[in-house]
């Protein structure tokens, strides 16, 4: 499917939203997994909390905002929930402050409050963010408005979390008023989020690579999340998990051995913490591998699409002559080729007069309509192309019966006759046909079909000729 040109698209995302609203639940889940994997990497690395003494900034909320802006409120809420679950896991494994302990199911003393604070507040944050971005999509806006909204949403995140802490853990002394709307830390955290989210939005709408990547994530077939790729991904992730688990287990064992040889007894809670860190490292490795796999498949598919498009005629989007030759030669060399097929070459009768009388734009329209007629005849396994000018060809793979060939010719002729010119005249065509008799290359088909096509023109046009029926 050809992509439209969005280079002149308005700043709002109505087109993107229509595409997104029509995408399947399966694709939405895949995209949620993509942003959730980024969340995992941030949660279990120093990238999730950047410290520039004396300032610090969290980046954990950024994947939530990205999911919300590209896939709406439900995606934002889902990734927000992942954010909350990861914060519980991280705090439950090691607590460094009373505020961290509030996010631990084991240390907070109020598990329900922990869940509502960590998961509930982040889910609401993601959902509201998606809703706000959707509302912004409905009207024209500037990048300043986008950045301002993103900054306000980062403050909303702090407001919800601190507010929940004040409700469920009042002994900590936090409240919604602790948000710090314009503090240096708030400015750094919110400004970084606004820069990244606005930049990603700009790249996805105003650059070719960004539009292609977004298009790839939203497609159901032949892209990043194609069924065949998912099978490869499943095997890849399974093998990686086993290898990573073996590596983590070995490192943990070595650490414990060194500590014991040094005379340090390892308490049970420390042992559990080391094991928890190992699991976090394992999950982070799997998440990184998933992201790399997605990027690899994206570039692989984009390269394949670019190579395919290089074989297409720019006007009709059929294969051009070199593309047809490459496809047929490859088919003839294929070990699975069963030796059946027919090559058909077609020339629009008196096409030059169409351009002369009605202009080249009308002539281009006629050629596109002829291409549409041929598309309606071929199957997925067949090859169809425009050789140049008003000459077209098709290779019907596996066809051996002459009656089947005639049926295809009748459909082609009937379809072309239905194409009328501005003066009411019907379009006609001359056709040359070559049955497979052991040809080794496209050129053998081409020269034979050209001879048969010439014979059809000699008969007075608007007819067909089989090469094997010609004298000599």
N, C-alpha and C positions, 0 to 999 in steps of 0.2 A: 504494500500500500504506500502510495506516495505521500510524503508529508507536504502540508501546505507551507507557504512562506509566511512566517509570523514576524518578519523583521519590522514590518510597519504596524504591528499590533499595538493597540492602546495600552497604557500602563496598567489598567485594571485586568483582572484575570478571569473574565467571564468565559472566554473560550476554554481556558484550562479547567474551570469549574464544570463546564458542560461535559468535557472529556472525562473528568474525574468522577462525576456523578454517574456516568454510564459505564464505568469500569467494573469488572466483576469483583465479587467479594474475595475470590482467591488472590487476585492481583493486589487488592488493598491489604490483605494479610501479609503478602510478601513484602510490600513496602513498609509496613509496620515493623516487620522483622528487620529490615534494613536499618531503620532508624533506631530500633531497640539494640541492635548490635553496636552501633555507635555509642549508645548509652552505656552499654557494658564496658566498653573500652575506657570511657571517661570515668566510670565509677571505680574501676580497679587499677587506675594509673594516676600519675600526678597531673595528667591533662585535665582532670575533672575539677581540680581546685588549684588555680594558679596563684602563687604568692610572689608579690613584688614588694618586699618590705619597704614601708610598713603597711602596704595595701595588699588586699587579697581579692580574688574574684572567682566565683563558681561558674563553671560552664555546663553543669549537669542539666540545666533546663533548656539548653539550646536545641538538642535533638527533639524535644517536645514541641518547641516552637516551629521547627522545620517541618515536622509531621503535620502540625496544625495548619500551616500556611499552604502546604502542597496537597494535603488530603483531607482537610476539614476537621470538624469538631470531634468525631468519633476516633479518628486516627490520633489526634492530639491527646484525647483522654486515655487511649490505650497505652501510648508511649509514656504518658505521665504516670500511669499505674506501674509500668515497668520501672520507672525512675524511683517510685516509692518503695517497691519491693527490694530493689538493689540497695537502697539506703538502709533498710531494715537489716538485710543480710550483712552489709558492711559494718554497721554499728553493733550487731549482735556478736560479731567475731572479736571485736576489740573496741573498748570504750575509752576515750581519752579526756572526756569532760562530761559534766552533768547534762549538758545539752545533747551530746552524743548518746548518752544512756537513755534519753527519752525515746530514741528511735530503735531501741533494742527490745525485742519481745521478752528477753530474759532478765534484763536489768532495769527496765522502766518501772516495774511494779504495776503497770496499767496496760496490759497487752492491747485491749480494745482501743484505748487512747492512742497507743503507738500506731496501730493500723490506720485509724482515722486521720491522724496527723501526717504520717508518712505517705500512705497510699491515697487516702481520701482527698487530702488537700491538693496533691499533685494531679490526681485525676480531674478534679474540678478545674484546676489551672489549665490543663491541656484542652479540656472541653471548651472552656470560656475563650481560650486563645483562638481555637478554630472558629468559633462563632464570630468573634470580632474580625478575624481576617476575612471570613465569608461576607460580612457586612461591608467591609472595605472594598471587596471585589465588585460590589454593585454600583460603584460610582468612580468617577475619575479621581485620581489622587497623585500626589507627588511623592518622591522618595523620602522627603522630609516627614510626611505623614506616616509612611511605612516605618521609618526609624523611630519616630516618636511613639507610635503604637507599640512597637516591640519593646521599647524601654519601659513603657507603662505596664506591659504584661510581666516583665521581670520583677517589677515592684509589686504587682499583684501576687506573684508567686511568694515573695517574702511575706506579704500581708497575710496570705492564707496560712502559711506554715507557722508564723509567729502567733497569729491569732489562735490557731489550734493548740499550740503549746500553752498559751495563756489559759485556755479553757480546760485542757486535760492535765496539764502539769503546772498549776499556778505557783507551786513552790519554787520553780526555777526563776521566776520574776520576769518572764517574757510576756509580751502582749502584742496586739496588732500595731500599737504605737511604736514598737521597737523596729519597725520596718526600715526606717532611715531612707526617706525618699530621695534626698539630695546629698547624702554623705559621699565621701570620696570612694568608699568601697562600692556603694550603690552605683555611682557614676561609672566606675570601671567595669563592674559586672554587667550593668544594663547597656553601657556603650558598646562593649565587646559583643554582646548578643545582638544588638541592633546592627552592628557592622556586618556580622556573619550572616544573619538571616536576610538582611536587605541585599547583601552581596550575592547570596545564593539565589534569591528571587530574581535579581537583575540578570545573572548569568543564565538562568533557566528560560528567560523570556527574550533576551536581547542578543544572545550569542548562539551561533549554530551548534557548537558542542553541547551547550547547556540544553537547548531545545531537543536535541537528539537523545541526550541521556534521559531527560524527563519523559520523552516519547517512548523510549525503550522500557522504562519502568512501568508505563501504563499500558503497554501492549499485552495481549494474551497469547500471541503465537509468534514464534521465530525471534524472540528477544531474550532478555536476561533470565526470565522465569519460565521459559519454554519447558514443556514436560521432559524432554530429553536432557536438558541442562539440569533439571532438578534431580534426575536419577544420578547423573554424574556427581552433583553436589552431595547427595546423600552418601554415596560411597566415599567420596573425598573426606567429608566431615567425620564419618565413622572411623576411617583409618587414622585421621589426624587426632581424634579424641583418644584412641587407644595409645598412639605414640606419645601424645602429650601427657596422658595419665602415667605412662611408664616413666617419662622424664621427671615429672613432678614427684612421683613416689620415690624415685632414686635420690633426688635432691633432699627431700625431707629425711630420708633414711641417713644420708651422709651428715646432715646437720645434727641430728640426734646422736649419731655415733661420735662426732667431734665433741659435743657437749658432755657426753658421758665419759669419754676419755680424758677430758679436762677436769673431771671431778664435779660437774654440775648435774644435780638431780633434776629431772624434768617433771614438774608438777603436772597433774592431769589437765588442769585448765590451760596451761601453756601448750601442752601437746595438742589439745583441741584447737587452739588458736593457730598453731603452725599448720595443722591439717586444713583448717578453714582458709588460710592464706593460699595454701596449695590449690584448693578448689577454685578460689577466685582467680588465681593465675591461669588455671586450666580453662575456665570459662572465657577469660579475656583472650587467650590464644585462639580458641574456637571462634570467638566473635571477629577477631582480626582476620582469620582465615576466610570466614564467610564474606567479609567486606572485600577482601582481595579477590575472591572468586567472582563476586558480582562485577567488580571493575574489569577483571580479565574477560569475562563473558561479554560484557558490554563492548569492549574494544574489539573483541573477536567478531561479534555480530555486526558492529558498525563497519568493520573492514570488509566483511562478506557482503553487506548491503551495498557499500561503495563499489566493490568489484562487480556486483550484479548490475548496478545502474550504469556502469561504464560500458556494458554490452547492449544498452537499450537505445533505441531511436528516440531522440528528444521530442519529436512531435507526437507519435502514436504510442510511445512507451512499449512497443514491441521490440524484439531483438533486432538490431541492425545486422547488416550482412556478415560482418566479422563475428557477431554474437551467435547468429544462426550457424555459421560454419563451425565455430568452436563447440556448440552444443551437439551438432550432428556428428562431428568427428569423434567427440568423446563418447557418444552413444555407440557408434560403430566399433570403437575399441573396447567397449565394456564387455567383460566376460559373460555377463548375464543377458546380453543382447540375443534375442531369439531368432533374428534373421527376417522378421516380418516388418513391413512398413511401406508407405507410399509418400513420395515427395510431390507436392502440388505447387505450381508457380502460376501466379495470377497477375494480369496486367489490366488496368482500368482502360476501357476503350475511349479513345479520343480525349484523353484527360487534358492535353494541352489546350484544347478549345475551352475547357471549363475555366482554366486560369485566364485565358484571353478574354472570354465573354463576361465572367463574373468576378474576376480578380483573384489574387493569390490567397487572401484570407478565406474565401469560399472554397477554393481548392483544398486548402489545409483542412477545412471542416469536412469535406468529402472524404479525404484520406482517413481521418479519424473515424468517420462512420463506417468506412470499409473495414478498418481494423476491428471495430466493434462487431461487425458481422462475422469475421473470422474467429474472434474470441468465443462467439456463441456456438461455434461448430466444434472447436477442439476440446480435448480432455486435458486433465492435469498432466498426463504423461506425454502429451504431444508438444511439438515445437512450432512456434509461429513467429514470423518476422517480416520486416519491411526491407527489401533488398536495396531500395533507392528509388527516388521519384515516385511513380505510381505502381511499382512492382512489389508484390507481396509473395510470401511463400509459407508453406506449412508442411510439417512432416508428421504424418499420422502413424504413430508407433504401433507395431503389431498387426496392422491391417493387411490382410492377404486377399480377401474376397473382393472381386471387382464390383459386385453389387453394393458392398459397403462403401466403396469409393464413390460410386455413382450417387448414392444417397447423400454423401457429404457434398459432392459437387452441386447437387440440386439445391441443398440448403444454402450453399454459398451464393448460387445464382439468384435464387428467390430473394435472399436478403439484400443483395446488391440492386436488384430490380426495384426494391422498395425505396431506394434512395433516389429522391426526385430533385431535379435542379430547379432554380427559380423560374425557368420558363415552362416547367411542367414535364420536361423530358425525363425519362427513366435512365438510370445509369446501367451500363452493361459491362461485361468483362470477358476477356479471353483467357483460357486456362490450358496449361500444359501439365501432363501427369506422367510420372515415372514410378513404376513399381520396383520394389527392391529385388534385384537379381544378383546380388553379390557385390554391390558397390563397396569400395573401401574408404572413399572420402566424400566430403560434401561436394567437391568440384565435379565429381562424376555425376551426381544427381543434378547439379546446377546446369551443366552443359546439355545434358539430356532433356531436362525440362525446358530449357531455352529453345531447343530445337522443336519440341512439341508445341510450345507456345507460339512460335513462328508459324507452324502449320495451322494453328487455330486462326491466326490473323489472315493467312492466305485463304482460308475458307470463307472469310467475310466477317470475322470477329463474332462476339457474343456466342461462343461455342467452346468446346473443349476437345483435346486430342490426347491420346495415349501414345507414348513413345514407341511401344512395342507394336503398334498398329500401323506405323508409318512405313511406306515402301522404302527400302534401302536403309 
